[in-house]
Amino acid sequence: MLQGVRMLIGEIVPAFKGIAEKVVPGAIPALDAPVIFGYAPNALILGFIVAMITSTITIILTAGMFPTVIIPLTFTCFFEIGCAAIIGNATGGIRGCVIGAAVSGIIMVLLVGFGSYFFNNTIQSWMLVYGGQDFSLWGILEGLVASFIR
């Protein structure tokens, strides 16, 4: 998987550079999260595994609590929580990596679950596959604000 990410970075950044030179001269193309994967690949994989385990356990423990069935979000566990595990490893070692990934895995499921109340008529299916902490949190906040406006 890491090799695939390296290949993606190696192909997409030069492609963006070519487009950027024509559309926005002087722009510097870059990617966000995948760029740090190479600095701690073991922490990335460990964080991904811990997040998948804790999110699956959280899903089992919260079964029936949300209006939809939550599935483990592999995309979010790898890209969002994996990056958090790399940073946790850099700041707190293996303990920071594991604890950060475990807490993030639990929070991810809870945010997607509570967010499903607000997304039931819009992007609920998309959120159940690709949703993450940021999408869910903003959706919940916007849903709460909208409920006060009505």
C-alpha positions in Angstrom: 0.0 0.0 0.0 2.8 2.4 0.8 4.4 1.7 -2.5 1.2 2.6 -4.2 1.1 5.9 -2.3 4.7 6.6 -3.3 3.8 5.9 -6.9 0.8 8.3 -6.6 2.9 11.1 -5.2 5.5 10.5 -7.9 3.0 10.7 -10.7 0.5 13.3 -9.5 2.8 16.0 -8.3 4.5 16.4 -11.7 1.1 16.4 -13.4 -0.1 19.1 -11.1 3.1 21.0 -11.8 2.4 21.0 -15.5 -1.1 22.2 -15.0 -0.1 24.8 -12.5 2.5 26.3 -14.8 -0.2 27.0 -17.4 -3.0 28.0 -15.1 -1.3 29.6 -12.0 2.3 30.5 -12.9 4.6 30.3 -9.9 2.4 27.9 -7.9 4.1 25.1 -6.0 2.2 21.8 -6.2 2.1 19.5 -3.2 0.1 16.9 -1.4 -0.9 16.9 2.2 -1.1 13.8 4.3 0.7 11.2 2.1 3.9 13.2 2.1 4.7 12.3 5.7 4.1 8.5 5.1 7.7 7.9 4.3 9.0 9.3 7.5 7.5 6.6 9.7 6.0 3.8 7.7 5.9 1.4 10.7 3.9 4.0 12.7 1.5 4.5 9.8 0.8 0.7 9.6 0.6 0.3 13.3 -1.8 3.3 13.6 -3.9 1.9 10.8 -4.2 -1.5 12.4 -5.0 -0.1 15.9 -7.6 2.3 14.4 -9.3 -0.6 12.5 -9.4 -2.7 15.6 -10.7 0.0 17.9 -13.2 1.3 15.4 -14.5 -2.2 14.8 -14.9 -2.8 18.5 -16.6 0.6 18.9 -19.0 -0.3 16.0 -19.9 -3.5 17.8 -20.4 -1.8 21.1 -22.6 0.9 19.7 -24.7 -1.3 17.4 -28.3 0.0 17.3 -27.3 3.4 18.7 -27.3 5.2 15.4 -30.0 5.4 12.7 -27.7 3.6 10.2 -25.3 0.7 10.3 -21.7 2.1 10.6 -19.0 0.2 8.7 -15.3 0.4 9.4 -13.8 3.3 7.4 -10.6 1.9 6.0 -9.9 5.1 4.0 -10.1 7.3 7.1 -8.2 4.8 9.3 -5.3 4.8 6.8 -5.1 8.4 5.7 -6.3 10.5 8.6 -5.5 8.3 11.6 -2.4 6.9 10.0 -1.0 10.4 9.7 -2.1 11.1 13.3 -0.2 8.0 14.4 3.0 9.2 12.6 2.8 12.5 14.5 1.9 10.7 17.8 5.0 8.5 17.2 7.2 11.5 16.7 5.9 13.3 19.9 5.2 10.4 22.2 6.9 7.3 20.8 5.1 4.0 20.3 2.8 4.8 23.2 1.7 8.1 21.5 1.2 6.2 18.3 -1.0 3.5 19.8 -3.0 5.7 22.2 -3.6 8.4 19.5 -4.7 5.9 16.9 -7.0 4.1 19.4 -8.7 7.3 20.6 -9.0 8.5 17.0 -10.6 5.3 15.9 -13.2 5.6 18.7 -13.9 9.2 18.0 -14.2 8.6 14.2 -17.0 6.0 14.7 -18.9 8.2 17.2 -18.7 11.3 15.0 -19.8 9.4 11.9 -22.6 7.8 13.9 -23.9 11.1 15.4 -23.4 12.8 12.0 -25.7 10.3 10.4 -28.6 12.0 12.1 -27.9 15.1 10.2 -26.9 13.5 6.9 -29.9 11.2 6.5 -31.4 13.2 3.6 -28.2 14.3 1.9 -24.8 12.6 1.8 -25.3 9.8 4.3 -24.1 7.0 2.0 -21.0 8.9 1.1 -20.2 9.7 4.8 -20.6 6.0 5.7 -17.8 5.2 3.2 -15.5 8.2 3.1 -16.4 10.2 6.1 -13.9 11.2 8.7 -13.6 13.4 11.8 -13.5 16.7 9.9 -16.5 16.0 7.6 -18.6 14.6 10.5 -17.7 17.3 13.0 -18.6 20.2 10.6 -21.7 18.4 9.5 -22.9 18.0 13.1 -22.1 21.7 13.9 -23.9 22.9 10.7 -26.9 20.6 11.5 -27.1 22.0 15.0 -27.0 25.6 13.7 -29.6 24.8 11.0 -31.9 23.3 13.6 -31.8 26.6 15.6 -32.6 28.6 12.5 -35.7 26.7 11.5 
